[in-house]
């Protein structure tokens, strides 16, 4: 099976690298600057789950136009439109597209562009980043990628994917209820990114502060209320479950969104918090804390744009 991974960053570089490490036929579709970096240094993974150093197969957009069996989409949401056009040359009749983005809004975009039959559901749980040399740094035991048929159940092609992923040094998990898994992850990542960016702190100080636990639960409740209003298939106890997961994170755990802010990078405010706010407005759901979280992110974007212009 031929696999194309769009992006060799903290997520695509990790999971694609783990597949390549086990001997799968993996090619990374990257920008020219990243290609030069990988050709000179290789793809290096420094991880608590084991290090790896690979010389990966690489393409830049427009090269080697052929269909791949699986395209793994590991990009930030603000690059989604460009990413969709970039992978178009590599999508064939039987290509499976496995997105690993946070949130949910991208699924409709992919279905509209490539057809619903090609799009799987997917999500990942990993705390990873790139260092100044472009190496993937992965600092916690969690390295889970969950995937499945959007409409649920088990199919022949996801069974083939199970065989592809078997033996890789990461947890590739097939779910027969991927929509539920994605909505649950959406709630968790919105709460985690919202609280850590709003407080400009890792989980530990938030948890130990006077109202940290109370506010964390409030934000999760607001997000869940939106999801219930639109008929998302979330569990009745999801707020209890996700709040507990948040509070049990390591003391220094930060959302990738906060790490991006610390580096002065773009953030996924519109794709995550913004999309939920639009759903809330359309359905009459009151979400005061989510609005504060979103406004904080928009202030960051305004300040970032001003600094770039200067």
Long-range contacts (C-beta under 8 A, 24 or more apart in sequence): 1-25, 1-69, 1-70, 1-160, 1-164, 2-27, 2-68, 2-69, 2-70, 3-27, 3-68, 3-69, 3-70, 3-71, 3-72, 3-164, 4-28, 4-29, 4-59, 4-68, 4-70, 4-71, 4-72, 4-87, 4-90, 5-29, 5-71, 5-72, 5-74, 6-71, 6-72, 6-73, 6-74, 6-75, 6-83, 6-86, 6-87, 7-73, 7-74, 7-75, 7-83, 8-34, 8-38, 8-43, 8-56, 9-74, 9-130, 9-136, 10-126, 10-128, 10-129, 10-130, 10-136, 10-137, 10-138, 10-256, 11-74, 11-100, 11-124, 11-126, 11-128, 12-72, 12-74, 12-75, 12-100, 13-43, 13-45, 13-74, 13-130, 13-136, 14-45, 14-47, 14-126, 14-128, 14-136, 14-138, 14-143, 14-170, 15-72, 15-74, 15-100, 15-124, 15-126, 15-143, 15-145, 15-170, 15-172, 16-56, 16-72, 16-74, 17-43, 17-45, 17-52, 17-54, 17-56, 17-136, 18-45, 18-52, 18-143, 18-168, 18-169, 18-170, 19-164, 19-165, 19-168, 20-54, 20-56, 20-57, 21-52, 21-54, 21-168, 21-169, 22-167, 22-168, 22-169, 24-164, 24-168, 26-56, 26-57, 27-56, 27-57, 27-58, 27-59, 27-64, 27-68, 28-56, 28-57, 28-58, 28-59, 29-58, 29-59, 29-60, 29-61, 29-86, 29-87, 29-90, 30-58, 30-59, 30-60, 31-60, 31-61, 32-60, 34-134, 35-60, 37-133, 37-134, 38-134, 41-133, 41-134, 41-135, 43-136, 44-133, 44-134, 44-135, 44-136, 45-135, 45-136, 45-138, 46-135, 46-136, 46-137, 46-138, 47-128, 47-136, 47-137, 47-138, 47-139, 47-143, 48-138, 48-139, 48-140, 48-141, 49-138, 49-141, 49-143, 49-169, 49-170, 50-169, 52-169, 61-86, 61-89, 62-89, 65-89, 65-90, 66-90, 66-92, 67-91, 67-92, 67-93, 67-94, 67-95, 68-92, 68-95, 69-94, 69-95, 69-96, 70-95, 70-96, 70-98, 70-161, 70-164, 71-95, 71-96, 71-97, 71-98, 72-98, 72-100, 73-97, 73-98, 73-99, 73-100, 73-101, 73-110, 74-100, 75-101, 76-101, 76-266, 76-268, 77-101, 77-102, 77-103, 77-105, 77-106, 77-268, 77-270, 77-271, 77-272, 78-266, 78-268, 78-270, 78-271, 80-106, 80-109, 80-271, 81-109, 84-109, 84-110, 84-113, 84-114, 88-113, 88-114, 91-118, 96-120, 96-157, 96-161, 98-122, 98-147, 98-161, 100-124, 100-145, 101-271, 102-185, 102-186, 102-189, 102-268, 102-271, 102-272, 103-186, 103-189, 103-268, 103-271, 103-272, 103-275, 104-182, 104-183, 104-186, 104-275, 105-271, 105-275, 106-271, 107-150, 107-182, 116-150, 119-150, 120-147, 120-148, 120-149, 120-150, 120-158, 120-178, 121-147, 121-148, 121-149, 121-150, 121-175, 121-178, 121-179, 121-181, 121-182, 122-146, 122-147, 122-148, 122-178, 122-182, 123-178, 123-181, 123-182, 123-185, 125-185, 127-253, 127-254, 127-256, 129-256, 129-259, 140-250, 140-253, 143-170, 143-171, 144-170, 144-171, 144-173, 145-170, 145-171, 145-172, 145-173, 146-173, 146-174, 146-175, 146-178, 146-181, 147-172, 147-173, 147-174, 147-175, 147-178, 148-174, 148-175, 148-176, 148-177, 148-178, 148-181, 149-176, 149-178, 150-178, 150-179, 152-176, 152-177, 152-178, 152-179, 177-233, 179-232, 179-233, 180-233, 180-234, 180-235, 183-227, 183-232, 183-233, 183-234, 184-234, 184-235, 184-238, 184-241, 184-242, 186-223, 186-227, 186-272, 187-220, 187-223, 187-224, 187-227, 187-234, 187-238, 187-239, 187-242, 188-242, 188-245, 188-246, 189-255, 189-272, 190-219, 190-223, 190-272, 190-273, 190-276, 190-290, 191-216, 191-219, 191-220, 191-223, 191-242, 191-243, 191-246, 192-246, 192-249, 192-255, 193-255, 193-256, 193-257, 193-258, 193-268, 193-272, 193-273, 194-219, 194-273, 194-289, 194-290, 194-293, 195-219, 195-246, 195-293, 196-254, 196-255, 196-257, 196-258, 197-255, 197-257, 197-258, 197-261, 197-267, 197-293, 197-296, 197-297, 197-300, 198-292, 198-293, 198-296, 200-258, 202-251, 202-252, 202-253, 202-254, 202-258, 203-246, 203-247, 203-249, 203-250, 203-251, 203-252, 203-253, 203-254, 204-250, 204-251, 204-252, 204-253, 207-247, 213-243, 213-247, 215-289, 216-243, 216-246, 216-247, 217-243, 218-289, 219-289, 219-290, 219-293, 220-246, 222-280, 222-285, 222-286, 222-287, 222-288, 222-289, 222-290, 223-276, 223-287, 223-290, 225-280, 225-285, 225-287, 226-276, 226-279, 226-280, 226-283, 226-285, 226-287, 229-279, 229-280, 229-283, 229-284, 229-285, 230-279, 230-283, 257-297, 261-300, 264-304, 264-307, 266-301, 266-304, 267-297, 267-300, 267-301, 269-294, 269-297, 269-298, 269-301, 273-297
